[in-house]
């Protein structure tokens, strides 16, 4: 296993599709899943139920939905980018929104990239594989410091 992908997604169907994309593409990266922004922040900070870094390691990349109940993806971006030990963590916004204002705001808050979730399943799988390949195989960034 080469990397850890943290998926921050509240839609159970999209979680299932990302799992299937990993299986179909034979990605040997570990997929960790949280269902809202509050859990994502706890995970990334190593707090609460995510304090054991042997079970919940710092991810190599985050796939972040924007629209979630409670703490949304914009707030996650804002808080993560203000934490020195997480500032280099690659974050790809993976959203169902086609709103250019959402794209601009996500980039302003520090998203490394924004990808619209395709509606066709084969393109969805391809998008997940491309994101994982880019961040985990081709792009070598400084490592994030453990919490």
Secondary structure in CASP SS format (residue, H / E / C, confidence):
PFRMAT SS
TARGET T0000
AUTHOR 0000-0000-0000
METHOD secondary structure of the structure
MODEL  1
X C 1.00
X C 1.00
X C 1.00
X E 1.00
X E 1.00
X E 1.00
X E 1.00
X E 1.00
X C 1.00
X C 1.00
X C 1.00
X H 1.00
X H 1.00
X H 1.00
X H 1.00
X H 1.00
X H 1.00
X H 1.00
X H 1.00
X H 1.00
X H 1.00
X H 1.00
X H 1.00
X H 1.00
X C 1.00
X C 1.00
X C 1.00
X C 1.00
X C 1.00
X E 1.00
X E 1.00
X E 1.00
X E 1.00
X E 1.00
X C 1.00
X C 1.00
X H 1.00
X H 1.00
X H 1.00
X H 1.00
X H 1.00
X H 1.00
X H 1.00
X H 1.00
X H 1.00
X C 1.00
X C 1.00
X H 1.00
X H 1.00
X H 1.00
X C 1.00
X C 1.00
X C 1.00
X C 1.00
X C 1.00
X C 1.00
X C 1.00
X C 1.00
X C 1.00
X C 1.00
X E 1.00
X E 1.00
X E 1.00
X E 1.00
X C 1.00
X C 1.00
X C 1.00
X C 1.00
X C 1.00
X C 1.00
X C 1.00
X C 1.00
X H 1.00
X H 1.00
X H 1.00
X H 1.00
X H 1.00
X H 1.00
X H 1.00
X H 1.00
X H 1.00
X C 1.00
X C 1.00
X H 1.00
X H 1.00
X H 1.00
X C 1.00
X C 1.00
X C 1.00
X E 1.00
X E 1.00
X E 1.00
X E 1.00
X E 1.00
X E 1.00
X C 1.00
X C 1.00
X C 1.00
X C 1.00
X H 1.00
X H 1.00
X H 1.00
X H 1.00
X H 1.00
X H 1.00
X H 1.00
X H 1.00
X H 1.00
X C 1.00
X C 1.00
X C 1.00
X C 1.00
X E 1.00
X E 1.00
X E 1.00
X E 1.00
X C 1.00
X C 1.00
X C 1.00
X C 1.00
X H 1.00
X H 1.00
X H 1.00
X H 1.00
X H 1.00
X H 1.00
X H 1.00
X H 1.00
X H 1.00
X H 1.00
X H 1.00
X H 1.00
X H 1.00
X H 1.00
X H 1.00
X H 1.00
X H 1.00
X H 1.00
X C 1.00
X C 1.00
X C 1.00
X C 1.00
X C 1.00
X C 1.00
X C 1.00
X C 1.00
X C 1.00
END
